[in-house]
Protein backbone atom coordinates (compact mmCIF):
# COMPACT_ATOMS: atom_id res chain seq x y z
CA UNK A 1 0.00 0.00 0.00
CA UNK A 2 2.46 2.65 -1.18
CA UNK A 3 -0.16 4.67 -3.07
CA UNK A 4 -2.53 6.66 -0.90
CA UNK A 5 -5.44 9.03 -1.58
CA UNK A 6 -4.05 12.43 -2.68
CA UNK A 7 -5.50 14.57 0.09
CA UNK A 8 -3.89 17.97 0.71
CA UNK A 9 -2.83 19.09 4.16
CA UNK A 10 -4.48 22.48 3.62
CA UNK A 11 -7.57 23.63 1.74
CA UNK A 12 -9.01 27.06 0.92
CA UNK A 13 -12.69 27.95 1.13
CA UNK A 14 -14.68 30.18 -1.23
CA UNK A 15 -13.82 33.26 0.84
CA UNK A 16 -10.09 32.60 0.53
CA UNK A 17 -9.57 31.39 4.10
CA UNK A 18 -6.95 28.65 4.46
CA UNK A 19 -7.79 25.65 6.64
CA UNK A 20 -5.62 22.81 7.93
CA UNK A 21 -7.05 19.33 7.42
CA UNK A 22 -7.39 17.71 10.83
CA UNK A 23 -9.25 14.53 9.89
CA UNK A 24 -10.59 13.03 6.68
CA UNK A 25 -12.83 10.19 5.58
CA UNK A 26 -13.53 8.69 2.16
CA UNK A 27 -16.52 10.06 0.28
CA UNK A 28 -19.05 7.96 -1.59
CA UNK A 29 -17.42 8.50 -5.00
CA UNK A 30 -13.74 8.16 -6.01
CA UNK A 31 -11.83 11.37 -5.38
CA UNK A 32 -14.41 12.82 -2.97
CA UNK A 33 -13.64 13.22 0.73
CA UNK A 34 -15.28 14.37 3.94
CA UNK A 35 -13.04 16.70 5.94
CA UNK A 36 -12.76 18.18 9.40
CA UNK A 37 -10.63 21.32 9.26
CA UNK A 38 -9.19 23.91 11.61
CA UNK A 39 -8.02 27.51 11.20
CA UNK A 40 -5.61 29.06 13.74
CA UNK A 41 -7.52 32.35 13.64
CA UNK A 42 -10.85 30.75 14.51
CA UNK A 43 -12.02 28.63 17.45
CA UNK A 44 -13.06 25.03 17.02
CA UNK A 45 -13.33 22.97 13.86
CA UNK A 46 -15.48 22.99 10.74
CA UNK A 47 -16.69 20.23 8.44
CA UNK A 48 -16.50 20.18 4.68
CA UNK A 49 -16.36 18.23 1.43
CA UNK A 50 -13.37 18.08 -0.90
CA UNK A 51 -13.65 16.95 -4.51
CA UNK A 52 -11.91 17.87 -7.74
CA UNK A 53 -9.52 20.15 -5.89
CA UNK A 54 -12.34 22.26 -4.45
CA UNK A 55 -13.31 22.60 -0.79
CA UNK A 56 -16.92 23.20 0.20
CA UNK A 57 -17.37 24.28 3.82
CA UNK A 58 -20.21 22.88 5.92
CA UNK A 59 -20.98 25.22 8.78
CA UNK A 60 -23.11 24.71 11.88
CA UNK A 61 -26.09 25.02 9.54
CA UNK A 62 -25.52 21.37 8.60
CA UNK A 63 -28.86 20.29 7.08
CA UNK A 64 -28.59 16.74 8.45
CA UNK A 65 -27.86 18.02 11.98
CA UNK A 66 -30.63 20.59 12.45
CA UNK A 67 -29.96 21.01 16.19
CA UNK A 68 -26.32 22.02 15.67
CA UNK A 69 -26.93 25.67 14.79
CA UNK A 70 -28.81 26.41 18.00
CA UNK A 71 -26.47 24.34 20.19
CA UNK A 72 -23.39 26.07 18.73
CA UNK A 73 -24.29 29.17 20.76
CA UNK A 74 -23.57 27.17 23.93
CA UNK A 75 -19.99 26.12 23.20
CA UNK A 76 -17.11 25.52 20.80
CA UNK A 77 -17.46 22.89 18.08
CA UNK A 78 -14.62 20.42 18.70
CA UNK A 79 -15.88 17.57 16.48
CA UNK A 80 -17.94 17.87 13.30
CA UNK A 81 -18.26 14.98 10.91
CA UNK A 82 -20.47 16.40 8.18
CA UNK A 83 -24.09 15.22 8.26
CA UNK A 84 -23.35 12.58 10.94
CA UNK A 85 -22.55 14.07 14.35
CA UNK A 86 -20.89 16.91 16.22
CA UNK A 87 -19.51 17.58 19.71
CA UNK A 88 -19.38 20.96 21.42
CA UNK A 89 -17.31 21.92 24.46
CA UNK A 90 -19.22 24.20 26.84
CA UNK A 91 -17.86 25.68 30.10
CA UNK A 92 -19.41 22.95 32.27
CA UNK A 93 -20.45 20.28 29.79
CA UNK A 94 -19.94 18.48 26.51
CA UNK A 95 -22.84 18.50 24.06
CA UNK A 96 -23.27 15.77 21.44
CA UNK A 97 -25.47 16.45 18.43
CA UNK A 98 -26.89 13.59 16.38
CA UNK A 99 -29.16 13.21 13.42
CA UNK A 100 -32.81 13.56 14.48
CA UNK A 101 -33.93 10.61 16.58
CA UNK A 102 -30.47 9.06 16.96
CA UNK A 103 -29.60 10.40 20.42
CA UNK A 104 -31.93 8.26 22.50
CA UNK A 105 -30.20 4.98 21.60
CA UNK A 106 -26.85 6.57 22.51
CA UNK A 107 -28.32 7.70 25.84
CA UNK A 108 -29.48 4.17 26.66
CA UNK A 109 -26.08 2.76 25.72
CA UNK A 110 -24.38 5.32 27.97
CA UNK A 111 -26.56 4.46 30.96
CA UNK A 112 -25.97 0.72 30.62
CA UNK A 113 -22.20 1.07 30.21
CA UNK A 114 -21.75 3.68 32.93
CA UNK A 115 -23.28 1.34 35.50
CA UNK A 116 -20.72 -1.39 34.79
CA UNK A 117 -17.82 1.06 34.56
CA UNK A 118 -18.63 2.65 37.90
CA UNK A 119 -18.71 -0.81 39.47
CA UNK A 120 -15.31 -1.54 37.94
CA UNK A 121 -13.66 1.64 39.19
CA UNK A 122 -13.95 4.15 36.32
CA UNK A 123 -15.20 7.70 36.36
CA UNK A 124 -17.73 8.35 33.60
CA UNK A 125 -19.52 11.50 32.45
CA UNK A 126 -22.94 12.08 33.96
CA UNK A 127 -25.77 12.30 31.44
CA UNK A 128 -27.26 15.71 32.28
CA UNK A 129 -30.04 15.79 29.70
CA UNK A 130 -31.23 13.77 26.71
CA UNK A 131 -33.38 14.73 23.74
CA UNK A 132 -34.10 13.11 20.38
CA UNK A 133 -30.96 14.57 18.79
CA UNK A 134 -28.94 16.19 21.61
CA UNK A 135 -27.20 14.72 24.67
CA UNK A 136 -25.52 16.84 27.35
CA UNK A 137 -22.79 15.31 29.53
CA UNK A 138 -20.86 16.58 32.53
CA UNK A 139 -17.15 17.19 32.04
CA UNK A 140 -14.55 14.88 33.57
CA UNK A 141 -11.26 16.01 35.05
CA UNK A 142 -7.99 14.83 33.58
CA UNK A 143 -6.26 14.53 30.22
CA UNK A 144 -6.46 11.74 27.69
CA UNK A 145 -3.93 8.93 27.87
CA UNK A 146 -3.03 9.94 24.31
CA UNK A 147 -1.96 13.42 25.43
CA UNK A 148 -0.29 12.19 28.61
CA UNK A 149 1.66 9.60 26.65
CA UNK A 150 3.51 12.00 24.38
CA UNK A 151 3.80 14.82 26.91
CA UNK A 152 7.09 14.63 28.82
CA UNK A 153 6.38 17.75 30.88
CA UNK A 154 5.64 16.82 34.47
CA UNK A 155 5.06 13.15 33.66
CA UNK A 156 7.65 10.48 34.42
CA UNK A 157 7.69 6.96 33.01
CA UNK A 158 6.96 5.69 36.52
CA UNK A 159 3.84 7.85 36.77
CA UNK A 160 2.83 6.75 33.28
CA UNK A 161 3.21 3.10 34.28
CA UNK A 162 1.14 3.62 37.44
CA UNK A 163 -1.58 5.27 35.38
CA UNK A 164 -1.76 2.31 33.01
CA UNK A 165 -1.72 -0.16 35.92
CA UNK A 166 -4.78 1.58 37.39
CA UNK A 167 -6.51 1.38 34.02
CA UNK A 168 -5.70 -2.34 33.68
CA UNK A 169 -7.18 -3.16 37.08
CA UNK A 170 -10.27 -1.04 36.45
CA UNK A 171 -10.81 -2.57 33.01
CA UNK A 172 -10.58 -6.12 34.32
CA UNK A 173 -12.96 -5.19 37.14
CA UNK A 174 -15.45 -3.61 34.74
CA UNK A 175 -15.59 -6.52 32.29
CA UNK A 176 -15.89 -8.96 35.20
CA UNK A 177 -18.69 -6.93 36.82
CA UNK A 178 -20.52 -6.66 33.49
CA UNK A 179 -20.46 -10.45 33.22
CA UNK A 180 -22.29 -10.96 36.50
CA UNK A 181 -25.88 -12.19 36.63
CA UNK A 182 -27.03 -8.80 37.92
CA UNK A 183 -25.95 -7.16 34.67
CA UNK A 184 -27.31 -9.69 32.17
CA UNK A 185 -30.67 -8.04 31.52
CA UNK A 186 -28.95 -4.75 30.72
CA UNK A 187 -26.30 -6.44 28.59
CA UNK A 188 -28.94 -8.04 26.41
CA UNK A 189 -30.18 -4.58 25.42
CA UNK A 190 -26.87 -3.83 23.68
CA UNK A 191 -26.32 -4.88 20.05
CA UNK A 192 -24.23 -7.95 19.28
CA UNK A 193 -20.94 -7.31 17.51
CA UNK A 194 -19.50 -10.73 16.81
CA UNK A 195 -16.61 -11.74 14.57
CA UNK A 196 -18.81 -11.65 11.48
CA UNK A 197 -19.68 -8.01 12.12
CA UNK A 198 -16.03 -7.18 12.75
CA UNK A 199 -15.17 -8.80 9.43
CA UNK A 200 -17.91 -6.78 7.73
CA UNK A 201 -16.55 -3.55 9.25
CA UNK A 202 -13.08 -4.39 7.97
CA UNK A 203 -14.46 -5.17 4.52
CA UNK A 204 -16.20 -1.78 4.37
CA UNK A 205 -12.90 0.00 4.92
CA UNK A 206 -11.13 -2.18 2.40
CA UNK A 207 -13.91 -1.39 -0.08
CA UNK A 208 -13.45 2.34 0.55
CA UNK A 209 -9.77 2.02 -0.29
CA UNK A 210 -10.40 -0.11 -3.36
CA UNK A 211 -13.07 2.28 -4.63
CA UNK A 212 -10.80 5.30 -4.37
CA UNK A 213 -7.84 3.50 -5.96
CA UNK A 214 -9.73 1.85 -8.82
CA UNK A 215 -8.10 2.35 -12.21
CA UNK A 216 -4.93 3.91 -10.77
CA UNK A 217 -1.88 2.05 -12.08
CA UNK A 218 0.34 3.09 -9.17
CA UNK A 219 -2.12 1.50 -6.75
CA UNK A 220 -2.32 -1.88 -8.51
CA UNK A 221 0.38 -3.66 -6.42
CA UNK A 222 -1.16 -2.38 -3.18
CA UNK A 223 -4.63 -3.48 -4.25
CA UNK A 224 -3.36 -7.02 -4.77
CA UNK A 225 -1.68 -7.06 -1.35
CA UNK A 226 -4.77 -5.63 0.33
CA UNK A 227 -7.10 -8.20 -1.23
CA UNK A 228 -4.80 -11.01 -0.13
CA UNK A 229 -4.46 -9.70 3.41
CA UNK A 230 -8.16 -9.13 3.98
CA UNK A 231 -8.90 -12.68 2.91
CA UNK A 232 -6.40 -14.12 5.40
CA UNK A 233 -7.56 -11.85 8.23
CA UNK A 234 -11.22 -12.63 7.62
CA UNK A 235 -10.61 -16.37 7.48
CA UNK A 236 -8.77 -16.17 10.81
CA UNK A 237 -11.52 -14.09 12.45
CA UNK A 238 -14.27 -16.44 11.32
CA UNK A 239 -12.38 -19.72 11.33
CA UNK A 240 -11.00 -19.90 14.87
CA UNK A 241 -13.11 -20.63 17.98
CA UNK A 242 -14.51 -17.42 19.53
CA UNK A 243 -14.25 -16.44 23.18
CA UNK A 244 -17.31 -15.81 25.32
CA UNK A 245 -19.23 -12.63 24.51
CA UNK A 246 -19.65 -9.90 27.14
CA UNK A 247 -19.82 -6.14 27.54
CA UNK A 248 -17.56 -4.11 25.24
CA UNK A 249 -16.91 -0.40 24.79
CA UNK A 250 -16.82 -0.85 21.02
CA UNK A 251 -14.33 1.93 20.23
CA UNK A 252 -11.65 1.75 22.90
CA UNK A 253 -8.49 3.74 22.27
CA UNK A 254 -6.15 6.04 24.16
CA UNK A 255 -8.09 9.23 23.39
CA UNK A 256 -11.14 7.80 25.18
CA UNK A 257 -9.31 7.17 28.48
CA UNK A 258 -8.60 9.97 30.95
CA UNK A 259 -5.99 10.13 33.70
CA UNK A 260 -3.52 12.43 35.37
CA UNK A 261 -6.03 13.89 37.83
CA UNK A 262 -3.40 14.69 40.44
CA UNK A 263 -4.51 16.88 43.31
CA UNK A 264 -1.64 18.46 45.18
CA UNK A 265 -2.44 20.16 48.48
CA UNK A 266 -0.26 22.53 50.43
CA UNK A 267 0.47 21.27 53.90
CA UNK A 268 0.44 24.86 55.14
CA UNK A 269 -3.28 25.26 54.66
CA UNK A 270 -4.63 22.41 52.61
CA UNK A 271 -5.23 24.62 49.57
CA UNK A 272 -5.51 22.57 46.38
CA UNK A 273 -3.10 23.67 43.66
CA UNK A 274 -2.00 22.27 40.31
CA UNK A 275 0.41 19.37 39.98
CA UNK A 276 3.17 21.93 39.41
CA UNK A 277 2.34 23.82 42.61
CA UNK A 278 5.35 25.36 44.33
CA UNK A 279 4.67 24.13 47.85
CA UNK A 280 7.81 22.68 49.37
CA UNK A 281 5.95 19.78 50.93
CA UNK A 282 3.00 18.29 49.06
CA UNK A 283 0.77 15.27 49.21
CA UNK A 284 -0.75 13.86 46.03
CA UNK A 285 -3.74 11.67 45.45
CA UNK A 286 -4.71 10.13 42.14
CA UNK A 287 -8.29 9.80 40.98
CA UNK A 288 -9.71 6.77 39.22
CA UNK A 289 -9.27 6.65 35.44
CA UNK A 290 -12.03 8.15 33.33
CA UNK A 291 -13.66 6.71 30.23
CA UNK A 292 -15.66 8.45 27.51
CA UNK A 293 -18.02 7.81 24.61
CA UNK A 294 -20.25 4.74 24.85
CA UNK A 295 -22.18 5.22 21.60
CA UNK A 296 -20.69 2.00 20.21
CA UNK A 297 -21.05 -0.15 23.34
CA UNK A 298 -22.08 -3.67 22.47
CA UNK A 299 -21.86 -7.36 23.25
CA UNK A 300 -18.57 -8.68 21.91
CA UNK A 301 -15.52 -10.77 22.68
CA UNK A 302 -13.19 -9.06 25.15
CA UNK A 303 -10.45 -9.22 22.51
CA UNK A 304 -12.31 -6.65 20.40
CA UNK A 305 -11.59 -3.73 22.75
CA UNK A 306 -8.16 -4.81 23.94
CA UNK A 307 -6.82 -5.46 20.44
CA UNK A 308 -8.23 -2.15 19.20
CA UNK A 309 -6.51 -0.30 22.05
CA UNK A 310 -3.23 -2.15 21.59
CA UNK A 311 -3.02 -1.45 17.85
CA UNK A 312 -3.80 2.23 18.45
CA UNK A 313 -0.87 2.30 20.88
CA UNK A 314 1.33 0.72 18.23
CA UNK A 315 0.16 3.45 15.86
CA UNK A 316 1.13 6.17 18.36
CA UNK A 317 4.61 4.68 18.62
CA UNK A 318 4.93 4.66 14.84
CA UNK A 319 3.75 8.29 14.75
CA UNK A 320 6.50 9.16 17.26
CA UNK A 321 3.86 10.12 19.80
CA UNK A 322 5.05 7.44 22.24
CA UNK A 323 8.60 6.52 23.13
CA UNK A 324 9.53 2.86 22.81
CA UNK A 325 9.62 2.65 26.61
CA UNK A 326 6.14 4.11 27.01
CA UNK A 327 4.74 1.92 24.27
CA UNK A 328 6.14 -1.11 26.11
CA UNK A 329 4.55 0.08 29.37
CA UNK A 330 1.12 0.58 27.81
CA UNK A 331 1.29 -2.64 25.79
CA UNK A 332 2.17 -4.62 28.93
CA UNK A 333 -0.86 -3.16 30.74
CA UNK A 334 -3.16 -4.21 27.90
CA UNK A 335 -1.72 -7.71 27.88
CA UNK A 336 -2.08 -7.91 31.67
CA UNK A 337 -5.78 -7.13 31.33
CA UNK A 338 -6.09 -9.71 28.55
CA UNK A 339 -4.49 -12.39 30.72
CA UNK A 340 -6.63 -11.49 33.74
CA UNK A 341 -9.77 -11.76 31.60
CA UNK A 342 -8.65 -15.04 29.98
CA UNK A 343 -8.59 -13.70 26.44
CA UNK A 344 -7.44 -16.46 24.09
CA UNK A 345 -4.15 -15.52 22.40
CA UNK A 346 -5.48 -16.56 18.99
CA UNK A 347 -8.53 -14.29 19.35
CA UNK A 348 -6.41 -11.33 20.43
CA UNK A 349 -4.18 -11.86 17.40
CA UNK A 350 -7.16 -12.19 15.06
CA UNK A 351 -8.78 -8.97 16.23
CA UNK A 352 -5.43 -7.15 16.24
CA UNK A 353 -4.80 -8.14 12.63
CA UNK A 354 -8.26 -6.90 11.66
CA UNK A 355 -7.78 -3.61 13.51
CA UNK A 356 -4.34 -3.06 11.99
CA UNK A 357 -5.62 -3.52 8.45
CA UNK A 358 -8.69 -1.36 9.09
CA UNK A 359 -6.58 1.47 10.51
CA UNK A 360 -4.14 1.18 7.62
CA UNK A 361 -7.05 1.90 5.28
CA UNK A 362 -8.45 4.68 7.49
CA UNK A 363 -5.15 6.50 8.02
CA UNK A 364 -4.28 6.37 4.33
CA UNK A 365 -6.99 9.05 3.99
CA UNK A 366 -5.46 11.28 6.68
CA UNK A 367 -2.65 13.67 5.94
CA UNK A 368 0.14 13.67 6.95
CA UNK A 369 -0.01 9.94 7.74
CA UNK A 370 -1.28 8.64 4.41
CA UNK A 371 2.08 7.87 2.85
CA UNK A 372 3.19 5.85 5.88
CA UNK A 373 -0.08 4.08 6.74
CA UNK A 374 0.96 0.71 5.36
CA UNK A 375 4.47 0.86 6.75
CA UNK A 376 3.50 1.46 10.37
CA UNK A 377 0.34 -0.59 10.49
CA UNK A 378 0.51 -3.42 7.97
CA UNK A 379 4.10 -4.55 8.53
CA UNK A 380 3.37 -5.99 11.97
CA UNK A 381 6.79 -4.92 13.25
CA UNK A 382 6.99 -4.20 16.98
CA UNK A 383 9.65 -2.18 18.81
CA UNK A 384 12.24 -4.41 20.45
CA UNK A 385 11.32 -3.56 24.05
CA UNK A 386 7.66 -4.41 23.38
CA UNK A 387 8.07 -7.82 21.78
CA UNK A 388 6.37 -10.49 23.86
CA UNK A 389 8.39 -13.01 25.79
CA UNK A 390 8.08 -16.59 24.50
CA UNK A 391 5.58 -17.44 27.25
CA UNK A 392 3.66 -14.16 27.11
CA UNK A 393 0.01 -14.45 26.22
CA UNK A 394 -0.78 -12.85 22.86
CORPE-V478822 format. One record per backbone hydrogen bond with DSSP energy under -1.0 kcal/mol. NH is the residue of the N-H (numbers start at 1). CO is the residue of the C=O. If there is no record, write none. Layout:
BEGIN
NH_CO, NH_CO
END
This chain:
BEGIN
7_5, 11_19, 13_17, 16_13, 19_11, 20_38, 21_9, 22_36, 23_36, 25_34, 27_32, 32_29, 33_50, 34_25, 35_48, 36_23, 37_46, 38_20, 42_39, 45_77, 46_37, 47_58, 48_35, 49_56, 50_33, 51_54, 54_51, 56_49, 58_47, 65_62, 68_65, 71_67, 72_68, 73_70, 74_71, 76_89, 78_87, 79_87, 81_85, 84_81, 85_81, 86_97, 87_79, 88_95, 89_76, 90_93, 94_137, 95_88, 96_135, 97_86, 98_133, 102_99, 103_132, 107_103, 108_104, 109_105, 110_106, 111_107, 112_108, 113_109, 114_110, 115_111, 116_112, 117_113, 118_114, 119_115, 120_116, 121_117, 122_117, 123_289, 128_136, 129_136, 131_134, 135_96, 136_129, 137_94, 138_126, 143_259, 145_257, 146_254, 148_144, 149_145, 150_146, 160_156, 161_157, 162_158, 163_159, 164_160, 165_161, 166_162, 167_163, 168_164, 169_165, 170_166, 171_167, 172_168, 173_169, 174_170, 175_171, 176_172, 177_173, 178_174, 180_177, 183_180, 187_183, 188_184, 189_186, 190_187, 193_299, 198_194, 199_195, 200_196, 201_197, 202_198, 203_199, 204_200, 205_201, 206_202, 207_203, 208_204, 209_205, 210_206, 211_207, 212_208, 213_209, 216_213, 219_216, 220_217, 223_219, 224_220, 225_221, 226_222, 227_223, 228_224, 229_225, 230_226, 231_227, 232_228, 233_229, 234_230, 235_231, 236_232, 237_233, 238_234, 239_235, 246_300, 248_298, 256_253, 258_290, 259_143, 262_260, 263_285, 264_273, 265_283, 266_271, 267_281, 270_266, 273_264, 277_274, 285_263, 287_261, 290_258, 291_123, 292_256, 297_294, 298_248, 299_191, 300_246, 304_301, 306_302, 307_303, 308_304, 309_305, 310_306, 311_307, 312_308, 313_309, 314_310, 315_311, 316_312, 317_313, 318_314, 319_315, 320_317, 321_316, 327_323, 328_324, 329_325, 330_326, 331_327, 332_328, 333_329, 334_330, 335_331, 336_332, 337_333, 338_334, 339_335, 340_336, 341_337, 342_339, 343_338, 348_344, 349_345, 350_346, 351_347, 352_348, 353_349, 354_350, 355_351, 356_352, 357_353, 358_354, 359_355, 360_356, 361_357, 362_358, 363_359, 365_362, 366_363, 369_366, 372_369, 376_372, 377_373, 378_374, 386_383, 387_384, 392_389
END
